[in-house]
Structures are given as structure tokens and as C-alpha cells.
Amino acid sequence: MADIKTPIAGVLLDLDGVLYVDNQLIPGANTTLRTLRESGIPLRFITNTSTANTAQLAHKLRALGLDVQEAEIFSAVNATRDFLAAQGRPSILPVVAATVHAEFAALPTDEHRPDFVVLGDIGMAWDYALLNRLFNLLMRGSELLCMHRNRYWQTEAGLRMDIGAFVAGLEYASGKEAIVVGKPSADFFRQATASMNLPPEQVAIVGDDIEADIGGGQQACLTGILVRTGKYREDQVRNASIKPDLIIDSIAALPRLLE
């Protein structure tokens, strides 16, 4: 674990596991945001959450008492929508939560041979019949576009498996490599830093995921600060090839680090 080599002028904050877990605010989160804003440090909130759009996320954060503006949120849902818009008008099969389905309503849906199969979190709706259907679409030429490929996340009831296993299974069976739009995509991090008019080298990513947050951020030349909250597990961090620049107990310790 190294020290911060460059003064930090901006911060990207992961949401779930860093600021809150489910609907429980992590102690010190509110004070940290207020302190960073008073110090003039620009913030962006980045998330792979694929069951809510930015307006819904902003509403949740405000309900938890956090001072967050919708324009400061960079989500995998919006990144996926923007990626598809840049392709022109491709046909899609959206395998996404009902709460974000409207984000893709402008694109034509094709049940039989879409240009892209778009994957997000659909909770308990995963089953063999669906996976086999998606596999056959990929074998017929569709591309696999996923909002992220996280392994798991932390809930109040414990760890919960995420969509990464389904993405990996579809890749293995079809022989196709998924296009990942959210974290750990370096482009995702670069877009967030560019919105602050800062070079990545002057920005830190604070997250609880050694791969998606720290690994992705470091690949984009950000400083990776890992928190010991959320999905953090010491044995996994110890055995990972990715090495955070710094590890802190929680978001509450961040202001002192940036003084």
C-alpha cells in the first residue's frame, strides 16, 4: 500500500458500501460530504447500481440526509443508455429491472435477433430458461452489453450474488466477450473525471470493491482508496493482484487524508 503521490483535487465516491448499506447510512458519511464541499473539493458519485436511474438514486441519497445533486451522479444505467445512443439506433433486448426499463424506451426492441442483449440486475428473475434464451441470441449474432459484471454486494442481511456470474456464464457458453459499460471500465471513470475538468491523476476513487472501484480507477490513472466497509473482505484484498494506494477504515476518515 503506497502513499498518495499527487495532491487530490477531486473525489469520486462509490455509493453502496461506501456511503450506505441498503438503507443504513454509514457513520460519518454526511459529515465527510459536508467537509469536502466546504473545502471546495468537487465530488462525483459513481455507481454500478442497475435497478435505479439517477433521479431515483438522488432521491434515495437525499432521503438518507446526504447533500447530492442529480448531475453529480454517474450510473451504469446512464452510461449504458449513452453507449447505445452513440451506436445510432440499434435494436436491443433489455434484460433489466422494471425500474429502469424506461431509460431504453427510445430504442427498438427485438425479441429474436437484437443488435445488443442488454444486461442489468433483475434479482430473482434469473433462471435457466432465460439464460438459455440469451445464449441462443448470442449464438445467432447478438452482442452482449452489460451494465457491469460485479461479483457480489453487501446488504443488511449479508452478501448477495451479483450479475457477474451470469455474464461470465454467457461469455463462456457463447464464446463472446461482453462489453462492460460501468465500472471497472476506464472510460466510465474518465467521463466522471472529465465532468470536473480535472485530469485523472488528480482524482481519487473511494470504493469498497477491490476490482470494480480500485482496479478500474487505477487503470484510468486515478488514486485508489479502499474502505473497510460494505463488501470489503480482508482475505480477498490480501490475495488480490490489485493493490490499493491507500486503505481507510471508512468514509469518515477521508477528510483527514486529504488535508
C-alpha positions as CSV (number, residue, x, y, z in Angstrom):
1,M,0.0,0.0,0.0
2,A,1.5,3.3,-1.1
3,D,1.0,6.9,-0.1
4,I,-0.8,9.4,-2.3
5,K,1.8,10.8,-4.7
6,T,-0.2,13.7,-6.2
7,P,-2.4,16.2,-4.4
8,I,-6.0,15.2,-4.7
9,A,-8.2,17.9,-6.3
10,G,-11.4,15.9,-6.9
11,V,-13.0,12.7,-5.5
12,L,-15.2,10.0,-7.0
13,L,-17.3,8.2,-4.3
14,D,-18.9,4.9,-4.8
15,L,-22.4,4.7,-3.2
16,D,-23.4,1.3,-1.9
17,G,-20.9,0.1,0.7
18,V,-19.2,3.4,1.0
19,L,-21.9,5.9,1.9
20,Y,-24.6,3.4,2.9
21,V,-25.6,-0.3,3.0
22,D,-29.1,-0.9,1.9
23,N,-31.0,1.9,3.7
24,Q,-28.4,2.4,6.5
25,L,-26.1,5.4,6.3
26,I,-22.5,4.6,7.1
27,P,-21.4,6.7,10.2
28,G,-19.6,9.8,9.2
29,A,-20.8,9.9,5.6
30,N,-22.8,13.1,5.9
31,T,-20.0,14.9,7.8
32,T,-17.5,13.9,5.2
33,L,-19.5,15.2,2.3
34,R,-20.1,18.5,4.1
35,T,-16.4,18.8,5.0
36,L,-15.3,18.1,1.4
37,R,-17.7,20.6,0.0
38,E,-16.6,23.3,2.4
39,S,-13.0,22.6,1.3
40,G,-14.0,23.2,-2.3
41,I,-13.3,19.7,-3.4
42,P,-15.6,18.7,-6.3
43,L,-17.4,15.4,-5.9
44,R,-18.9,12.8,-8.2
45,F,-20.9,9.8,-7.1
46,I,-20.4,6.7,-9.2
47,T,-22.3,3.5,-9.0
48,N,-22.9,0.2,-10.8
49,T,-26.4,0.0,-9.3
50,S,-28.6,-1.0,-12.2
51,T,-32.0,-1.0,-10.6
52,A,-32.4,2.8,-10.3
53,N,-31.9,5.8,-12.6
54,T,-30.1,8.9,-11.4
55,A,-33.3,10.7,-10.3
56,Q,-34.2,7.7,-8.1
57,L,-30.7,7.5,-6.7
58,A,-30.6,11.2,-5.9
59,H,-34.0,10.8,-4.1
60,K,-32.6,7.9,-2.0
61,L,-29.4,9.8,-1.1
62,R,-31.4,12.9,0.0
63,A,-33.7,10.7,2.0
64,L,-30.7,9.4,3.8
65,G,-29.8,13.1,4.6
66,L,-26.9,13.4,2.0
67,D,-26.4,16.5,0.0
68,V,-26.2,15.2,-3.5
69,Q,-27.3,16.7,-6.8
70,E,-28.6,14.5,-9.6
71,A,-26.0,16.0,-12.1
72,E,-23.2,14.7,-9.8
73,I,-24.3,11.1,-10.2
74,F,-22.7,8.8,-12.8
75,S,-24.5,5.5,-13.0
76,A,-24.0,2.3,-15.1
77,V,-27.6,2.7,-16.3
78,N,-27.0,6.1,-17.8
79,A,-23.6,5.0,-19.2
80,T,-25.3,2.1,-20.9
81,R,-28.0,4.3,-22.3
82,D,-25.4,6.8,-23.6
83,F,-23.3,4.0,-25.1
84,L,-26.3,2.7,-27.1
85,A,-27.3,6.2,-28.2
86,A,-23.7,6.6,-29.7
87,Q,-24.3,3.4,-31.8
88,G,-27.1,5.1,-33.7
89,R,-30.4,3.3,-33.2
90,P,-29.5,-0.3,-32.5
91,S,-32.2,-2.9,-31.6
92,I,-32.0,-4.3,-28.1
93,L,-33.4,-6.9,-25.8
94,P,-33.3,-5.2,-22.4
95,V,-32.9,-7.7,-19.6
96,V,-33.2,-5.0,-16.9
97,A,-35.2,-4.1,-13.9
98,A,-38.6,-2.6,-14.4
99,T,-37.5,0.5,-12.6
100,V,-35.0,1.4,-15.4
101,H,-36.8,0.0,-18.4
102,A,-38.0,3.5,-19.4
103,E,-34.3,4.6,-19.9
104,F,-34.2,2.4,-23.0
105,A,-37.7,3.0,-24.3
106,A,-36.4,5.1,-27.3
107,L,-34.7,2.1,-28.8
108,P,-36.4,-0.6,-30.8
109,T,-36.9,-3.9,-29.0
110,D,-36.2,-7.1,-30.9
111,E,-37.0,-10.4,-29.3
112,H,-35.4,-12.6,-31.9
113,R,-32.2,-11.0,-33.3
114,P,-31.3,-7.8,-31.4
115,D,-28.1,-6.0,-32.0
116,F,-27.5,-6.0,-28.3
117,V,-28.6,-8.1,-25.4
118,V,-28.5,-5.5,-22.5
119,L,-28.0,-7.0,-19.0
120,G,-28.7,-5.3,-15.7
121,D,-29.7,-6.7,-12.3
122,I,-33.1,-8.4,-12.4
123,G,-33.0,-10.0,-8.9
124,M,-34.8,-13.3,-8.6
125,A,-35.9,-13.4,-12.2
126,W,-32.8,-15.2,-13.4
127,D,-33.4,-18.9,-14.3
128,Y,-32.1,-21.5,-16.8
129,A,-34.8,-20.8,-19.4
130,L,-33.8,-17.1,-19.6
131,L,-30.1,-17.8,-19.7
132,N,-30.6,-20.4,-22.4
133,R,-32.7,-17.9,-24.4
134,L,-30.0,-15.2,-24.1
135,F,-27.3,-17.8,-25.0
136,N,-29.1,-18.6,-28.3
137,L,-29.4,-14.9,-29.2
138,L,-25.7,-14.5,-28.7
139,M,-25.1,-17.6,-30.9
140,R,-27.2,-16.0,-33.6
141,G,-25.1,-12.9,-33.7
142,S,-26.3,-10.5,-30.9
143,E,-23.7,-8.7,-28.8
144,L,-23.7,-8.9,-25.1
145,L,-23.7,-5.5,-23.4
146,C,-23.7,-5.5,-19.6
147,M,-24.0,-2.6,-17.2
148,H,-21.4,-4.2,-15.0
149,R,-20.0,-7.6,-14.0
150,N,-19.8,-7.2,-10.2
151,R,-19.4,-10.5,-8.3
152,Y,-21.5,-9.6,-5.2
153,W,-22.5,-6.7,-3.0
154,Q,-23.2,-6.2,0.7
155,T,-26.7,-6.0,2.1
156,E,-28.0,-5.7,5.7
157,A,-28.7,-9.5,5.5
158,G,-25.2,-10.3,4.2
159,L,-23.5,-10.8,0.9
160,R,-25.7,-11.1,-2.2
161,M,-24.5,-12.6,-5.5
162,D,-24.5,-10.0,-8.4
163,I,-24.8,-10.4,-12.2
164,G,-21.1,-11.1,-12.8
165,A,-21.7,-14.9,-12.6
166,F,-24.4,-14.8,-15.3
167,V,-22.2,-12.5,-17.5
168,A,-19.3,-14.9,-17.2
169,G,-21.5,-17.9,-17.9
170,L,-22.9,-16.4,-21.0
171,E,-19.4,-15.5,-22.2
172,Y,-18.1,-19.0,-21.6
173,A,-21.0,-20.7,-23.3
174,S,-21.2,-18.4,-26.3
175,G,-17.5,-17.7,-26.7
176,K,-18.3,-13.9,-26.9
177,E,-16.8,-11.3,-24.7
178,A,-19.2,-8.9,-23.0
179,I,-19.0,-5.1,-23.5
180,V,-18.8,-3.7,-19.9
181,V,-20.1,-0.1,-19.7
182,G,-20.0,0.6,-15.9
183,K,-17.1,0.1,-13.5
184,P,-14.4,-1.1,-14.0
185,S,-14.5,0.4,-17.5
186,A,-11.7,3.0,-17.7
187,D,-14.0,5.1,-19.9
188,F,-16.6,5.3,-17.2
189,F,-14.0,6.8,-14.8
190,R,-12.6,9.2,-17.4
191,Q,-16.1,10.6,-18.1
192,A,-16.6,11.2,-14.4
193,T,-13.3,13.0,-14.0
194,A,-13.7,15.0,-17.2
195,S,-17.0,16.4,-15.8
196,M,-14.9,18.0,-13.1
197,N,-12.4,19.4,-15.6
198,L,-9.7,17.5,-13.8
199,P,-7.1,15.1,-15.1
200,P,-7.5,11.6,-13.7
201,E,-4.1,11.8,-11.9
202,Q,-5.6,14.5,-9.6
203,V,-8.7,12.5,-8.7
204,A,-9.2,9.7,-6.1
205,I,-11.8,7.0,-6.3
206,V,-13.1,5.8,-2.9
207,G,-14.7,2.4,-3.0
208,D,-15.3,-0.9,-1.3
209,D,-14.8,-3.1,-4.4
210,I,-11.1,-4.0,-5.0
211,E,-11.8,-4.9,-8.6
212,A,-14.5,-2.6,-9.9
213,D,-13.6,0.5,-7.9
214,I,-9.9,0.3,-7.2
215,G,-8.7,-1.7,-10.1
216,G,-10.9,0.2,-12.6
217,G,-9.9,3.6,-11.2
218,Q,-6.2,2.8,-11.2
219,Q,-6.4,1.6,-14.8
220,A,-7.7,5.1,-15.6
221,C,-4.8,6.7,-13.6
222,L,-6.8,7.6,-10.5
223,T,-5.7,7.1,-6.9
224,G,-7.5,4.1,-5.4
225,I,-8.7,4.5,-1.8
226,L,-10.3,1.3,-0.4
227,V,-12.7,1.5,2.6
228,R,-13.1,-1.3,5.1
229,T,-16.9,-1.2,4.8
230,G,-19.5,-2.7,2.6
231,K,-18.2,-5.7,0.6
232,Y,-14.6,-5.3,1.9
233,R,-13.1,-8.6,3.0
234,E,-9.5,-8.6,4.3
235,D,-8.6,-12.0,2.9
236,Q,-9.7,-11.1,-0.6
237,V,-7.8,-7.8,-0.6
238,R,-4.7,-9.6,0.7
239,N,-4.8,-12.2,-2.1
240,A,-5.8,-9.7,-4.9
241,S,-3.3,-8.7,-7.6
242,I,-4.7,-5.2,-7.4
243,K,-3.1,-3.1,-4.6
244,P,-5.0,0.0,-3.3
245,D,-3.0,3.2,-3.0
246,L,-4.5,3.6,0.5
247,I,-6.9,1.7,2.8
248,I,-9.0,3.5,5.3
249,D,-11.5,2.3,7.9
250,S,-14.5,4.2,6.4
251,I,-15.6,7.3,4.6
252,A,-15.3,9.1,7.9
253,A,-11.5,9.0,7.7
254,L,-11.4,10.6,4.2
255,P,-11.2,14.4,5.1
256,R,-8.1,13.9,7.3
257,L,-6.5,12.0,4.5
258,L,-6.9,14.9,2.1
259,E,-5.8,17.7,4.4
